[in-house]
Structures are given as C-alpha cells and as structure tokens.
C-alpha cells in the first residue's frame, strides 16, 4: 500500500549545501540520512549521493545526479508565514545569492523556487471575489509580500479591484 509520496529535488552537485541551508531555516527540520558516492562513482568519492531530510516535519529527498538539469518555476515550495518578520527572515536567507522574482516568489542560490506568503493568503483569496481581486491586484505590484498592504487591500482600504 502506498502511504506517502516524497518529492525528490535533483541537484547537479550542491544537494548537501542546499539541504543544510533548508533545514536551518525551518523548525522541526532535520537531515535523516546521507548516502555518499563510493570509489566507483559516478560522483566524487565521499560526495553526497542521496539525502533524506525533513522540512517542518515533511519528508523530502535531494539527489546529486551530476546532470545539469535546472529547476523551473513550474514547481516551487510554498511557505505560509504567520508574521512579516518570518517573511522577511526567509526572504533574506533564501535570497542570499538568489533572485527575487515577483508576487512573493524567490529563487534561491541553488535554483529552487519558493513562494514566501502570509498564512492568511488562502483565506483572503477564497472568500469574497471583490476582496480577493483587491488582494491579487496588490500582490501583482509586489516582489516580497507585505502583510499589512495585503490586509488593507482585503479590507478595501486603498486598493480597488
């Protein structure tokens, strides 16, 4: 019986550095195991081959494939933050060597895309269509998301749909 699906993130050769950054960012995160290349390769002996890790209690895998297959924005990891301070902290750490995109999206230095969003976003865009339109209009004008601006838009203060 299949009881879970685990996303596997494929890196050229930076899986271990990426995973160490990721687990440092979130509570309830850890490296579960690291298997390493042996003398017969194909990777450098001792380099990480597969890393099993948990982010905020959810299991992932990271694979150093040696193939230069870049990530794309078609897949991202979304992080729901309770406060602006959490958004700012994650944005700064993920953006160090990375690229801010738009609407709360940021690509880290390893090429993985993240959405750093307020936890309330889902409720703001699932309810009243006019309020949702105002929130989405506000978001389209942002790079890093600002909770206070989104709250004002939801309430109808300063942004029209």
N, CA, C and O atoms as a DFTB+ gen file, in Angstrom:
644 C
 N C O
     1  1       0.834      -1.171       0.000
     2  2       0.000       0.000       0.000
     3  2       0.888       1.247       0.000
     4  3       1.854       1.333       0.759
     5  1       0.553       2.202      -0.851
     6  2       1.280       3.465      -0.898
     7  2       0.716       4.367       0.182
     8  3      -0.485       4.638       0.215
     9  1       1.596       4.835       1.072
    10  2       1.101       5.675       2.163
    11  2       1.666       7.095       2.129
    12  3       1.280       7.928       2.949
    13  1       2.578       7.386       1.188
    14  2       3.072       8.755       1.057
    15  2       3.823       8.910      -0.255
    16  3       4.253       7.931      -0.866
    17  1       3.969      10.139      -0.666
    18  2       4.755      10.488      -1.840
    19  2       5.810      11.487      -1.363
    20  3       5.484      12.461      -0.684
    21  1       7.062      11.248      -1.716
    22  2       8.149      12.105      -1.267
    23  2       8.739      12.854      -2.457
    24  3       9.235      12.220      -3.388
    25  1       8.698      14.183      -2.451
    26  2       9.346      14.935      -3.524
    27  2      10.852      14.727      -3.489
    28  3      11.463      14.709      -2.421
    29  1      11.437      14.570      -4.662
    30  2      12.892      14.430      -4.794
    31  2      13.398      15.623      -5.592
    32  3      12.980      15.850      -6.728
    33  1      14.293      16.372      -4.988
    34  2      14.886      17.548      -5.623
    35  2      16.223      17.133      -6.219
    36  3      17.084      16.604      -5.516
    37  1      16.396      17.371      -7.512
    38  2      17.592      16.917      -8.215
    39  2      18.562      18.084      -8.399
    40  3      18.220      19.100      -9.005
    41  1      19.761      17.926      -7.876
    42  2      20.814      18.927      -7.988
    43  2      21.949      18.361      -8.831
    44  3      22.069      17.143      -8.970
    45  1      22.775      19.225      -9.389
    46  2      23.954      18.768     -10.106
    47  2      24.962      18.217      -9.101
    48  3      25.348      17.050      -9.171
    49  1      25.391      19.086      -8.149
    50  2      26.378      18.647      -7.155
    51  2      26.260      19.418      -5.838
    52  3      27.161      19.333      -5.003
    53  1      25.186      20.157      -5.635
    54  2      25.077      21.028      -4.455
    55  2      23.980      20.598      -3.483
    56  3      23.539      21.403      -2.663
    57  1      23.535      19.353      -3.561
    58  2      22.427      18.899      -2.714
    59  2      22.723      19.065      -1.231
    60  3      21.865      19.531      -0.481
    61  1      23.908      18.697      -0.798
    62  2      24.192      18.746       0.636
    63  2      24.193      20.186       1.153
    64  3      23.626      20.453       2.213
    65  1      24.811      21.106       0.435
    66  2      24.820      22.513       0.856
    67  2      23.403      23.070       0.867
    68  3      23.027      23.788       1.794
    69  1      22.617      22.747      -0.150
    70  2      21.241      23.231      -0.210
    71  2      20.423      22.694       0.960
    72  3      19.712      23.451       1.621
    73  1      20.519      21.409       1.214
    74  2      19.748      20.799       2.299
    75  2      20.156      21.397       3.645
    76  3      19.297      21.668       4.485
    77  1      21.428      21.602       3.855
    78  2      21.865      22.193       5.129
    79  2      21.274      23.597       5.301
    80  3      20.893      23.970       6.410
    81  1      21.194      24.372       4.229
    82  2      20.535      25.676       4.314
    83  2      19.048      25.496       4.642
    84  3      18.534      26.136       5.560
    85  1      18.377      24.651       3.916
    86  2      16.934      24.488       4.093
    87  2      16.575      24.046       5.513
    88  3      15.652      24.596       6.113
    89  1      17.295      23.058       6.056
    90  2      16.939      22.590       7.406
    91  2      17.273      23.636       8.463
    92  3      16.712      23.599       9.558
    93  1      18.183      24.575       8.156
    94  2      18.496      25.634       9.120
    95  2      17.390      26.690       9.189
    96  3      17.348      27.476      10.136
    97  1      16.508      26.715       8.212
    98  2      15.505      27.774       8.115
    99  2      14.191      27.478       8.829
   100  3      13.473      28.402       9.210
   101  1      13.872      26.204       9.014
   102  2      12.539      25.838       9.488
   103  2      12.601      24.999      10.751
   104  3      13.438      24.104      10.866
   105  1      11.713      25.285      11.705
   106  2      11.642      24.422      12.889
   107  2      11.179      23.026      12.481
   108  3      10.590      22.845      11.416
   109  1      11.449      22.048      13.332
   110  2      11.065      20.661      13.074
   111  2      11.642      20.161      11.748
   112  3      10.963      19.480      10.980
   113  1      12.903      20.510      11.494
   114  2      13.594      20.103      10.266
   115  2      14.887      19.403      10.638
   116  3      15.530      19.735      11.634
   117  1      15.262      18.419       9.810
   118  2      16.490      17.677      10.103
   119  2      16.915      16.866       8.896
   120  3      16.111      16.572       8.011
   121  1      18.185      16.509       8.872
   122  2      18.691      15.549       7.896
   123  2      18.483      14.173       8.498
   124  3      18.939      13.897       9.608
   125  1      17.799      13.316       7.773
   126  2      17.516      11.956       8.246
   127  2      18.674      11.035       7.897
   128  3      19.126      10.259       8.739
   129  1      19.158      11.117       6.662
   130  2      20.270      10.257       6.249
   131  2      20.954      10.849       5.027
   132  3      20.357      11.594       4.250
   133  1      22.225      10.495       4.882
   134  2      23.000      10.884       3.702
   135  2      23.708       9.638       3.197
   136  3      24.473       9.018       3.936
   137  1      23.465       9.267       1.954
   138  2      24.265       8.212       1.332
   139  2      25.280       8.907       0.432
   140  3      24.984       9.926      -0.191
   141  1      26.461       8.346       0.377
   142  2      27.558       9.004      -0.332
   143  2      28.095       8.118      -1.450
   144  3      28.000       6.892      -1.404
   145  1      28.658       8.777      -2.447
   146  2      29.298       8.052      -3.537
   147  2      30.535       7.322      -3.018
   148  3      31.268       7.844      -2.177
   149  1      30.755       6.130      -3.519
   150  2      31.951       5.362      -3.201
   151  2      33.035       5.587      -4.245
   152  3      32.945       6.496      -5.070
   153  1      34.060       4.744      -4.195
   154  2      35.192       4.882      -5.111
   155  2      34.809       4.676      -6.566
   156  3      35.476       5.197      -7.460
   157  1      33.743       3.922      -6.815
   158  2      33.367       3.628      -8.196
   159  2      32.456       4.693      -8.808
   160  3      32.078       4.584      -9.974
   161  1      32.102       5.720      -8.033
   162  2      31.349       6.857      -8.559
   163  2      29.912       6.542      -8.905
   164  3      29.339       5.621      -8.322
   165  1      29.320       7.247      -9.804
   166  2      29.931       8.136     -10.782
   167  2      30.319       9.503     -10.211
   168  3      31.054      10.241     -10.867
   169  1      29.856       9.861      -9.026
   170  2      30.221      11.133      -8.408
   171  2      31.546      11.025      -7.692
   172  3      32.135       9.947      -7.618
   173  1      32.014      12.141      -7.165
   174  2      33.264      12.176      -6.410
   175  2      33.132      11.303      -5.156
   176  3      32.133      11.413      -4.447
   177  1      34.106      10.447      -4.867
   178  2      34.034       9.629      -3.659
   179  2      33.827      10.497      -2.416
   180  3      34.543      11.475      -2.205
   181  1      32.854      10.132      -1.612
   182  2      32.539      10.868      -0.393
   183  2      31.499      11.955      -0.565
   184  3      30.932      12.430       0.419
   185  1      31.236      12.362      -1.813
   186  2      30.213      13.388      -2.057
   187  2      28.831      12.785      -1.819
   188  3      28.616      11.589      -2.017
   189  1      27.911      13.629      -1.394
   190  2      26.546      13.156      -1.151
   191  2      25.917      12.654      -2.451
   192  3      26.018      13.298      -3.496
   193  1      25.281      11.520      -2.368
   194  2      24.504      10.976      -3.480
   195  2      23.031      11.308      -3.235
   196  3      22.422      12.041      -4.015
   197  1      22.460      10.774      -2.160
   198  2      21.056      10.992      -1.816
   199  2      20.971      11.442      -0.369
   200  3      21.606      10.865       0.514
   201  1      20.181      12.476      -0.137
   202  2      19.941      12.974       1.216
   203  2      18.448      12.895       1.470
   204  3      17.644      13.407       0.690
   205  1      18.087      12.255       2.559
   206  2      16.699      12.245       3.005
   207  2      16.628      13.264       4.137
   208  3      17.421      13.220       5.077
   209  1      15.663      14.186       4.034
   210  2      15.564      15.237       5.041
   211  2      14.106      15.620       5.263
   212  3      13.222      15.286       4.475
   213  1      13.892      16.324       6.353
   214  2      12.551      16.796       6.688
   215  2      12.585      18.309       6.838
   216  3      13.485      18.869       7.465
   217  1      11.587      18.961       6.250
   218  2      11.373      20.396       6.425
   219  2      10.032      20.565       7.095
   220  3       9.002      20.151       6.563
   221  1      10.049      21.178       8.272
   222  2       8.813      21.381       9.035
   223  2       8.025      20.077       9.135
   224  3       6.800      20.061       9.015
   225  1       8.756      18.984       9.356
   226  2       8.134      17.688       9.564
   227  2       7.760      16.924       8.304
   228  3       7.284      15.793       8.401
   229  1       7.960      17.502       7.128
   230  2       7.629      16.812       5.868
   231  2       8.897      16.292       5.218
   232  3       9.921      16.974       5.177
   233  1       8.812      15.077       4.713
   234  2       9.984      14.394       4.171
   235  2      10.220      14.759       2.701
   236  3       9.290      14.873       1.902
   237  1      11.502      14.936       2.386
   238  2      11.968      15.211       1.029
   239  2      13.218      14.380       0.779
   240  3      13.809      13.819       1.701
   241  1      13.602      14.316      -0.483
   242  2      14.875      13.731      -0.871
   243  2      15.609      14.758      -1.719
   244  3      14.987      15.552      -2.425
   245  1      16.932      14.738      -1.647
   246  2      17.769      15.553      -2.527
   247  2      18.792      14.620      -3.155
   248  3      19.444      13.840      -2.461
   249  1      18.925      14.705      -4.450
   250  2      19.805      13.814      -5.205
   251  2      20.841      14.641      -5.953
   252  3      20.493      15.573      -6.676
   253  1      22.111      14.300      -5.779
   254  2      23.170      14.858      -6.619
   255  2      23.284      13.946      -7.829
   256  3      23.907      12.886      -7.756
   257  1      22.690      14.350      -8.928
   258  2      22.646      13.491     -10.105
   259  2      23.852      13.669     -11.008
   260  3      24.157      12.794     -11.818
   261  1      24.548      14.807     -10.876
   262  2      25.650      15.084     -11.781
   263  2      25.166      15.600     -13.128
   264  3      25.971      15.992     -13.973
   265  1      23.864      15.600     -13.329
   266  2      23.292      16.109     -14.579
   267  2      22.878      17.562     -14.366
   268  3      22.312      17.912     -13.331
   269  1      23.160      18.380     -15.330
   270  2      22.811      19.799     -15.218
   271  2      21.367      19.985     -15.681
   272  3      21.106      20.452     -16.790
   273  1      20.436      19.605     -14.800
   274  2      19.011      19.740     -15.084
   275  2      18.475      20.816     -14.153
   276  3      18.275      20.557     -12.967
   277  1      18.241      22.015     -14.664
   278  2      17.834      23.107     -13.780
   279  2      16.401      22.974     -13.289
   280  3      15.547      22.375     -13.943
   281  1      16.165      23.548     -12.118
   282  2      14.804      23.666     -11.620
   283  2      14.069      24.675     -12.495
   284  3      14.695      25.470     -13.196
   285  1      12.749      24.640     -12.451
   286  2      11.946      25.636     -13.151
   287  2      10.889      26.159     -12.193
   288  3      10.574      25.519     -11.190
   289  1      10.346      27.324     -12.507
   290  2       9.304      27.912     -11.677
   291  2       8.009      27.100     -11.720
   292  3       7.082      27.378     -10.959
   293  1       7.935      26.103     -12.598
   294  2       6.742      25.270     -12.680
   295  2       6.513      24.490     -11.390
   296  3       5.392      24.062     -11.115
   297  1       7.565      24.303     -10.601
   298  2       7.459      23.646      -9.302
   299  2       8.150      24.543      -8.276
   300  3       9.273      25.001      -8.485
   301  1       7.458      24.781      -7.166
   302  2       8.050      25.606      -6.111
   303  2       7.620      25.052      -4.766
   304  3       6.676      24.268      -4.673
   305  1       8.323      25.469      -3.732
   306  2       7.932      25.141      -2.371
   307  2       7.299      26.386      -1.778
   308  3       7.892      27.464      -1.812
   309  1       6.104      26.243      -1.237
   310  2       5.363      27.371      -0.694
   311  2       5.431      27.330       0.827
   312  3       5.188      26.293       1.444
   313  1       5.763      28.472       1.423
   314  2       5.899      28.584       2.873
   315  2       4.887      29.605       3.375
   316  3       4.926      30.771       2.982
   317  1       3.980      29.163       4.245
   318  2       2.972      30.049       4.835
   319  2       3.524      30.614       6.135
   320  3       3.818      29.873       7.073
   321  1       3.662      31.937       6.180
   322  2       4.267      32.621       7.335
   323  2       3.199      33.345       8.145
   324  3       2.258      33.907       7.586
   325  1       3.354      33.327       9.467
   326  2       2.416      33.994      10.364
   327  2       2.668      35.482      10.508
   328  3       1.738      36.242      10.779
   329  1       3.911      35.914      10.331
   330  2       4.255      37.319      10.585
   331  2       5.125      37.877       9.461
   332  3       5.727      37.137       8.683
   333  1       5.169      39.197       9.406
   334  2       6.050      39.862       8.442
   335  2       7.508      39.566       8.772
   336  3       8.338      39.452       7.871
   337  1       7.820      39.442      10.044
   338  2       9.197      39.120      10.439
   339  2       9.623      37.764       9.876
   340  3      10.764      37.607       9.443
   341  1       8.716      36.783       9.876
   342  2       9.032      35.470       9.284
   343  2       9.254      35.601       7.787
   344  3      10.201      35.032       7.245
   345  1       8.383      36.348       7.117
   346  2       8.554      36.559       5.674
   347  2       9.911      37.203       5.408
   348  3      10.656      36.752       4.538
   349  1      10.231      38.257       6.156
   350  2      11.494      38.973       5.958
   351  2      12.698      38.069       6.184
   352  3      13.651      38.102       5.405
   353  1      12.668      37.262       7.243
   354  2      13.797      36.372       7.563
   355  2      14.015      35.357       6.448
   356  3      15.134      35.182       5.966
   357  1      12.933      34.688       6.042
   358  2      13.071      33.680       4.988
   359  2      13.479      34.319       3.666
   360  3      14.316      33.783       2.939
   361  1      12.890      35.455       3.365
   362  2      13.214      36.160       2.120
   363  2      14.704      36.501       2.075
   364  3      15.365      36.311       1.054
   365  1      15.218      37.003       3.189
   366  2      16.634      37.368       3.240
   367  2      17.536      36.149       3.102
   368  3      18.517      36.186       2.359
   369  1      17.218      35.086       3.801
   370  2      18.074      33.879       3.760
   371  2      17.983      33.166       2.414
   372  3      19.005      32.755       1.864
   373  1      16.774      33.015       1.878
   374  2      16.624      32.345       0.589
   375  2      17.163      33.214      -0.544
   376  3      17.654      32.706      -1.552
   377  1      17.066      34.523      -0.367
   378  2      17.520      35.435      -1.403
   379  2      19.015      35.673      -1.427
   380  3      19.531      36.248      -2.386
   381  1      19.732      35.240      -0.380
   382  2      21.184      35.414      -0.331
   383  2      21.817      34.599      -1.459
   384  3      21.920      33.375      -1.366
   385  1      22.235      35.273      -2.507
   386  2      22.798      34.584      -3.678
   387  2      21.736      34.134      -4.651
   388  3      22.042      33.531      -5.679
   389  1      20.479      34.426      -4.329
   390  2      19.367      34.024      -5.184
   391  2      18.804      35.198      -5.963
   392  3      19.446      36.239      -6.105
   393  1      17.577      35.006      -6.470
   394  2      16.946      36.012      -7.308
   395  2      15.506      36.231      -6.876
   396  3      14.691      35.312      -6.956
   397  1      15.176      37.443      -6.416
   398  2      13.773      37.745      -6.147
   399  2      13.002      37.733      -7.468
   400  3      13.495      38.218      -8.487
   401  1      11.824      37.192      -7.442
   402  2      11.016      37.154      -8.656
   403  2       9.881      38.162      -8.494
   404  3      10.139      39.365      -8.472
   405  1       8.659      37.717      -8.381
   406  2       7.537      38.620      -8.189
   407  2       6.448      37.911      -7.414
   408  3       6.432      36.683      -7.332
   409  1       5.545      38.680      -6.848
   410  2       4.364      38.125      -6.174
   411  2       4.718      37.150      -5.055
   412  3       3.993      36.182      -4.826
   413  1       5.834      37.399      -4.351
   414  2       6.222      36.534      -3.246
   415  2       7.078      35.347      -3.641
   416  3       7.381      34.506      -2.795
   417  1       7.476      35.254      -4.900
   418  2       8.323      34.161      -5.367
   419  2       9.776      34.595      -5.315
   420  3      10.113      35.741      -5.610
   421  1      10.632      33.651      -4.934
   422  2      12.066      33.908      -4.898
   423  2      12.796      32.622      -5.269
   424  3      12.418      31.531      -4.840
   425  1      13.839      32.766      -6.069
   426  2      14.650      31.610      -6.467
   427  2      15.917      31.641      -5.633
   428  3      16.634      32.642      -5.629
   429  1      16.201      30.544      -4.919
   430  2      17.402      30.520      -4.074
   431  2      18.658      30.317      -4.919
   432  3      18.572      30.118      -6.131
   433  1      19.816      30.368      -4.279
   434  2      21.091      30.270      -4.994
   435  2      21.274      28.937      -5.706
   436  3      22.125      28.815      -6.587
   437  1      20.479      27.933      -5.331
   438  2      20.574      26.618      -5.965
   439  2      19.574      26.464      -7.108
   440  3      19.530      25.426      -7.769
   441  1      18.769      27.505      -7.335
   442  2      17.825      27.489      -8.444
   443  2      16.421      27.043      -8.093
   444  3      15.548      27.035      -8.960
   445  1      16.175      26.667      -6.831
   446  2      14.850      26.209      -6.421
   447  2      13.958      27.413      -6.131
   448  3      14.369      28.347      -5.443
   449  1      12.742      27.386      -6.657
   450  2      11.792      28.476      -6.445
   451  2      10.969      28.239      -5.191
   452  3      10.554      27.119      -4.894
   453  1      10.745      29.323      -4.466
   454  2       9.970      29.313      -3.230
   455  2       8.891      30.381      -3.331
   456  3       9.086      31.412      -3.975
   457  1       7.764      30.133      -2.700
   458  2       6.737      31.146      -2.501
   459  2       6.707      31.430      -1.002
   460  3       6.413      30.539      -0.206
   461  1       7.007      32.661      -0.620
   462  2       7.022      33.047       0.790
   463  2       5.817      33.964       0.971
   464  3       5.830      35.125       0.561
   465  1       4.769      33.412       1.597
   466  2       3.471      34.090       1.615
   467  2       2.887      34.151       3.028
   468  3       3.219      33.326       3.878
   469  1       2.012      35.136       3.274
   470  2       1.308      35.150       4.552
   471  2       0.353      33.950       4.643
   472  3      -0.264      33.561       3.651
   473  1       0.244      33.383       5.825
   474  2      -0.652      32.248       6.037
   475  2      -2.095      32.598       5.646
   476  3      -2.837      31.730       5.186
   477  1      -2.497      33.866       5.825
   478  2      -3.860      34.287       5.560
   479  2      -4.200      34.339       4.065
   480  3      -5.374      34.469       3.716
   481  1      -3.230      34.244       3.196
   482  2      -3.457      34.431       1.762
   483  2      -4.582      33.547       1.235
   484  3      -5.453      34.014       0.502
   485  1      -4.563      32.288       1.605
   486  2      -5.586      31.369       1.098
   487  2      -6.990      31.847       1.461
   488  3      -7.887      31.820       0.618
   489  1      -7.190      32.281       2.696
   490  2      -8.499      32.771       3.123
   491  2      -8.854      34.075       2.406
   492  3     -10.010      34.278       2.034
   493  1      -7.884      34.948       2.212
   494  2      -8.137      36.227       1.552
   495  2      -8.599      36.051       0.111
   496  3      -9.425      36.828      -0.369
   497  1      -8.078      35.037      -0.588
   498  2      -8.441      34.888      -1.997
   499  2      -9.547      33.864      -2.230
   500  3     -10.009      33.702      -3.359
   501  1      -9.976      33.172      -1.177
   502  2     -11.023      32.156      -1.337
   503  2     -12.419      32.693      -1.008
   504  3     -13.417      32.051      -1.334
   505  1     -12.495      33.833      -0.382
   506  2     -13.787      34.354       0.060
   507  2     -14.431      35.278      -0.958
   508  3     -14.600      34.927      -2.125
   509  1     -14.780      36.446      -0.498
   510  2     -15.442      37.466      -1.305
   511  2     -14.634      37.769      -2.567
   512  3     -13.465      38.144      -2.470
   513  1     -15.239      37.613      -3.758
   514  2     -14.496      37.848      -5.000
   515  2     -13.926      39.266      -5.133
   516  3     -12.828      39.436      -5.664
   517  1     -14.647      40.277      -4.662
   518  2     -14.138      41.650      -4.760
   519  2     -12.905      41.826      -3.873
   520  3     -11.921      42.442      -4.285
   521  1     -12.962      41.284      -2.658
   522  2     -11.811      41.369      -1.753
   523  2     -10.629      40.579      -2.323
   524  3      -9.484      41.026      -2.262
   525  1     -10.922      39.402      -2.875
   526  2      -9.866      38.592      -3.486
   527  2      -9.212      39.348      -4.638
   528  3      -7.990      39.318      -4.783
   529  1     -10.008      40.019      -5.450
   530  2      -9.470      40.800      -6.559
   531  2      -8.559      41.911      -6.089
   532  3      -7.519      42.171      -6.695
   533  1      -8.949      42.570      -5.005
   534  2      -8.100      43.639      -4.457
   535  2      -6.776      43.085      -3.942
   536  3      -5.719      43.676      -4.163
   537  1      -6.841      41.945      -3.253
   538  2      -5.610      41.327      -2.731
   539  2      -4.699      40.926      -3.884
   540  3      -3.499      41.203      -3.856
   541  1      -5.260      40.279      -4.891
   542  2      -4.441      39.843      -6.025
   543  2      -3.843      41.028      -6.771
   544  3      -2.703      40.956      -7.230
   545  1      -4.594      42.115      -6.896
   546  2      -4.058      43.316      -7.535
   547  2      -2.882      43.864      -6.720
   548  3      -1.861      44.251      -7.287
   549  1      -3.025      43.895      -5.407
   550  2      -1.934      44.366      -4.556
   551  2      -0.704      43.473      -4.699
   552  3       0.420      43.965      -4.798
   553  1      -0.922      42.163      -4.710
   554  2       0.185      41.199      -4.813
   555  2       0.934      41.361      -6.134
   556  3       2.161      41.262      -6.170
   557  1       0.202      41.608      -7.214
   558  2       0.861      41.763      -8.522
   559  2       1.829      42.941      -8.540
   560  3       2.728      42.979      -9.381
   561  1       1.668      43.894      -7.639
   562  2       2.567      45.035      -7.561
   563  2       3.736      44.834      -6.611
   564  3       4.526      45.755      -6.407
   565  1       3.861      43.651      -6.027
   566  2       4.915      43.400      -5.038
   567  2       5.937      42.388      -5.551
   568  3       5.663      41.597      -6.453
   569  1       7.108      42.439      -4.955
   570  2       8.091      41.376      -5.111
   571  2       7.995      40.556      -3.826
   572  3       7.393      39.483      -3.823
   573  1       8.585      41.053      -2.730
   574  2       8.372      40.411      -1.423
   575  2       7.001      40.868      -0.926
   576  3       6.661      42.048      -1.017
   577  1       6.219      39.928      -0.402
   578  2       4.868      40.265       0.038
   579  2       4.876      41.010       1.361
   580  3       5.695      40.747       2.242
   581  1       3.941      41.951       1.479
   582  2       3.800      42.772       2.665
   583  2       2.412      42.511       3.270
   584  3       1.392      42.858       2.675
   585  1       2.390      41.906       4.438
   586  2       1.134      41.517       5.073
   587  2       0.217      42.716       5.291
   588  3      -0.977      42.636       5.002
   589  1       0.752      43.822       5.792
   590  2      -0.083      44.992       6.097
   591  2      -0.765      45.516       4.837
   592  3      -1.945      45.864       4.875
   593  1      -0.045      45.575       3.731
   594  2      -0.631      46.042       2.481
   595  2      -1.710      45.084       1.999
   596  3      -2.753      45.514       1.507
   597  1      -1.463      43.798       2.139
   598  2      -2.454      42.804       1.715
   599  2      -3.699      42.871       2.601
   600  3      -4.820      42.732       2.112
   601  1      -3.502      43.083       3.898
   602  2      -4.656      43.228       4.807
   603  2      -5.500      44.436       4.435
   604  3      -6.728      44.361       4.414
   605  1      -4.831      45.565       4.138
   606  2      -5.562      46.771       3.748
   607  2      -6.322      46.549       2.451
   608  3      -7.462      46.992       2.313
   609  1      -5.695      45.865       1.498
   610  2      -6.379      45.570       0.237
   611  2      -7.600      44.698       0.471
   612  3      -8.656      44.935      -0.116
   613  1      -7.462      43.694       1.322
   614  2      -8.581      42.808       1.616
   615  2      -9.735      43.585       2.238
   616  3     -10.904      43.330       1.946
   617  1      -9.391      44.524       3.089
   618  2     -10.413      45.335       3.772
   619  2     -10.986      46.434       2.881
   620  3     -11.950      47.102       3.254
   621  1     -10.385      46.620       1.693
   622  2     -10.886      47.646       0.786
   623  2     -10.286      49.015       1.016
   624  3     -10.836      50.024       0.576
   625  1      -9.167      49.051       1.699
   626  2      -8.515      50.333       2.026
   627  2      -7.387      50.606       1.037
   628  3      -6.314      50.012       1.141
   629  1      -7.618      51.485       0.097
   630  2      -6.543      51.945      -0.783
   631  2      -6.334      51.164      -2.063
   632  3      -5.578      51.621      -2.920
   633  1      -6.961      50.008      -2.243
   634  2      -6.775      49.232      -3.485
   635  2      -8.151      48.850      -3.997
   636  3      -8.966      48.287      -3.267
   637  1      -8.400      49.166      -5.268
   638  2      -9.664      48.751      -5.892
   639  2      -9.360      47.619      -6.868
   640  3      -8.282      47.558      -7.461
   641  1     -10.323      46.737      -7.019
   642  2     -10.121      45.587      -7.915
   643  2     -10.141      45.985      -9.372
   644  3      -9.985      45.133     -10.247
